[in-house]
Amino acid sequence: MADCPKCPYVGLNEVAAGAVTVDECPECGGRWYDAGELEAVAKSPDKLRAAIEEETDPRKSDRPCARCGGGMTNRGLLNRLLRVDFCPACRGFWVDKNEVGLIDRLLD
């Protein structure tokens, strides 16, 4: 696993998130979700899957992908104001600490 996309030179730690293990930054608390992991921990995976395919208001992100190091897209998820970073190559998501809880609230 690479460094945190937000905190340069800070390695990510594996943490349990529901039934899956995700990578979390010990500095900023952001989490990396590999393809399928975000849906696996969501309260409403079908709603989230549909939102992922929608790709709301995509913009180029300045953060590198934590998995492949490639360029990511910053985009709305479930709401154009909830911005997350998405890697189109490996389909993983970087979710900042304050956004993790918002995803489930928006799915209700």
C-alpha positions in Angstrom: 0.0 0.0 0.0 1.2 3.5 -0.8 1.2 6.6 1.2 -1.9 8.6 2.2 -3.2 10.6 -0.8 -3.7 13.6 1.5 -0.7 13.3 3.8 2.6 12.8 1.9 5.0 10.2 3.3 2.4 8.8 5.8 1.7 5.1 5.3 -1.8 3.8 5.6 -2.9 1.2 8.3 -5.4 -1.6 7.8 -8.5 -1.2 10.0 -11.8 -3.2 10.2 -14.8 -1.5 8.7 -17.8 -3.8 9.0 -17.0 -7.0 7.1 -14.1 -5.6 5.2 -10.6 -4.3 5.9 -9.8 -0.8 4.6 -6.7 1.4 4.7 -6.8 4.4 7.0 -4.4 7.3 7.5 -3.2 7.6 11.1 -2.7 11.4 10.6 -5.9 12.6 8.9 -8.2 9.7 9.5 -9.2 9.4 5.8 -9.9 6.0 4.4 -9.0 4.2 1.1 -11.7 1.8 -0.1 -10.7 -0.6 -2.9 -13.2 -1.4 -5.6 -16.4 -2.8 -4.0 -15.4 -2.1 -0.4 -17.4 1.1 0.0 -20.5 -0.6 -1.2 -19.8 -3.6 1.1 -19.9 -1.3 4.2 -22.8 0.9 3.2 -26.2 0.6 4.8 -27.8 0.7 1.3 -25.3 -0.8 -1.1 -27.7 -0.7 -4.1 -28.3 3.1 -3.7 -24.6 3.6 -3.3 -23.7 1.5 -6.4 -26.2 3.6 -8.5 -24.6 6.8 -7.1 -21.1 5.6 -8.0 -22.1 5.0 -11.6 -23.7 8.5 -11.8 -20.4 10.4 -11.5 -21.7 13.8 -10.4 -19.7 16.9 -11.3 -16.3 15.2 -11.9 -13.1 17.4 -11.6 -9.4 16.5 -11.8 -8.0 15.7 -8.3 -4.5 16.7 -7.2 -4.2 13.6 -5.1 -2.6 10.3 -6.3 -4.4 7.0 -6.0 -3.3 5.1 -2.9 -3.4 1.8 -4.7 -1.9 2.4 -8.2 -0.4 5.9 -7.9 -2.4 7.2 -10.9 -4.4 10.4 -11.2 -7.8 10.5 -9.5 -11.1 12.4 -10.1 -12.7 14.4 -7.4 -16.5 14.0 -7.8 -19.8 14.3 -6.0 -21.1 11.1 -4.4 -24.9 10.9 -3.5 -24.9 14.7 -3.5 -22.8 17.2 -5.5 -21.5 18.8 -2.2 -20.1 15.5 -0.8 -16.8 15.4 -2.7 -14.7 12.2 -2.8 -11.6 11.2 -4.8 -12.1 8.3 -7.2 -9.5 6.4 -9.2 -10.9 5.5 -12.6 -8.1 2.9 -13.2 -8.6 0.7 -10.1 -12.1 2.0 -9.1 -11.1 2.8 -5.5 -12.2 5.7 -3.4 -10.5 8.1 -1.0 -12.9 9.3 1.6 -11.9 12.1 4.1 -12.6 11.4 7.7 -15.5 13.8 7.9 -17.1 12.3 4.8 -17.2 8.7 6.1 -20.3 9.2 8.3 -22.0 11.5 5.8 -22.3 8.7 3.2 -24.5 6.5 5.4 -26.6 9.6 6.5 -27.2 10.5 2.8 -28.2 6.9 2.0 -31.0 6.9 4.7 
